Amino acid sequence: MLIRTATPDDSGEICALIRGLIGPILTTPDGRGADAFLRSISEASIHACIESPDYLYLVAVSGTQVFGAMALRSNRHIHHLFVSPDYQRRGIATQLWSTAKHHATRQGHVGRFTVNASIGAIPVYERLLFVADGAPVVGAGISYQPMSLEEPVV
């Protein structure tokens, strides 16, 4: 396994990975009302994130297969964190997060990290020491739990 910075050529595989995992995020099986969210995980949108200087986009790969992806926006907000079911419970999300967090601190970020966690991913983020920020949100065709991690300023 290798964790590396994503390239625009990875956009299609990342899109396919995420689209295969979004069922629990959507409030209806057909995705009704989630148009903005679905556009945000399109291949074009992922490609734009990879090329944007405001994002760090990482992938976990085995050979040429992308089985994990993480995007950190502005060195403080987890925009995407997805791992293929075949690779879950192996510490991949933790490794992706550790790599992104290390990058953010090297870039000078100190303090608070945030994420809008899918309800099913709350235990993953709790293991990463994130805590809930208020009540779960249901709207625009999706549901999520706002969470944050307050890093001490040293």
N, C-alpha and C positions, 0 to 999 in steps of 0.2 A: 504494500500500500504506500502511496505517495500523496502528500498534500502539497498542492502547488497553486499558484495564481492562475485563475481561469483565463482563457484566451477567447476571442470572438468565435473561434471554431468550436468551442464547447457549448455554445448557446443552445443548439438543438438538443443535445443530450441533457443539459440542465433543465430545459423546458419540459422534456419528456419525463424526467425524474420527478419534478415538482407536480406536474399534472397527474401523475400516477398516485400522488399522496394527498391530494386536496379534499377528498370526500368528506372527512370529518370537519373541515373548516367551513364548508358550505352549509347554509341553513336549509337548502332544499337539494334533493338529489340531482336535479337538472341544472343547478347553478343559477336559477332565476334570481335576478336582482344583484348578482355579484359581478356585473359587467366590468366595473372599474378594477376589481381584484383580478379577474381573469385576464384583462389587458395587461396588468402589471406582471403577469407570469408568462406572457407571450414570448416567443423566441426573439422578436424585435426588441421588446422591453429589456429582456435579460442581456441581449447584445449591447444595448445602450448603457446598462449598468456596468458591464464589464469594461467598456471603453471610457466611462466617466471617471474623472479624477476624484470625485466625491465618494466613490465606492471602492472597497477592497472586496474582490470576489474570489473566493477560494473553491477548489474542488478536491475531493478525495478520489483517487483513481487507482485502479488495479489494471495494469497493462494499459489498454486504451479506453477501458470502461469507466465512466463517471458514475460513482455510486453515492457520492455525498457532495453537497454544495452549501456554501455559506456566503452571504453578502453582508458586509458591515458598512453602513452609510454614515458619513461624517465622523468616522472613528468613534461612534457612540451608540448607534442604533442597529440592532440585528434586523436586517431587512428580510433575509431568507436564511433558514437553516433546515435542511432536509437530508435525510439519509435513507437509502433504499432499505426496505424491510429485511432483505437478505443480509444486510450488514448492521442492522440495529443491535443494540446491547453489546457492542464490542468497543465502545469508547470513541467511536468516530466523531460524534457530535462534540464530545469533550475536546478531542484533538483539534477539530476545526475551530472551536471557540478559543482554545488556548492560543492557537496561532494568530487568530484575528486580534485577540486582546493584547498579545505581545506586540503586534504591529502598531496598534492604537497607542499603547504607552510609549513606544519608541518615537511615535509622531507627536508626542507631547500631551496626549489626552490623559487627564486625571479626573476622577470623580465618578459620575453616574453613567451607566450603560442602560439602555432600554430595549424592550422587545414587546411586540404584540403576539403573544403565544397562542397557538391553537389550543383549545381546551385539552385535547389529548396529550399535548406536549408539556403541559404544566409540570409534571414530575421530572422531566428532563431538565427544564430550566431551574427547578428547585434544587436539583443535584448540582447545578452550576452556580448555586447560591443566589439566584434571583428570587425576589419576593413579589407578591401581588401588589399592584397599585390600584386599589379600588375594586369595583365590581366588574365581572365579565361584561363585555360589550356584544350586543347582537344588533346588527344593522348592515345595510348595503349588501345583503345576501350572505354575510359571513358572521362567524362568532369567534371571539378571541378574548384573552385575558391580558390586559396591560401589566407588565412586570418590569422591575428595575433591579439593578445591582449597584449599590453605592460602594465605590472603591475608596479606601482612605487616602487622603492626600498626605504624602510623605515629605 
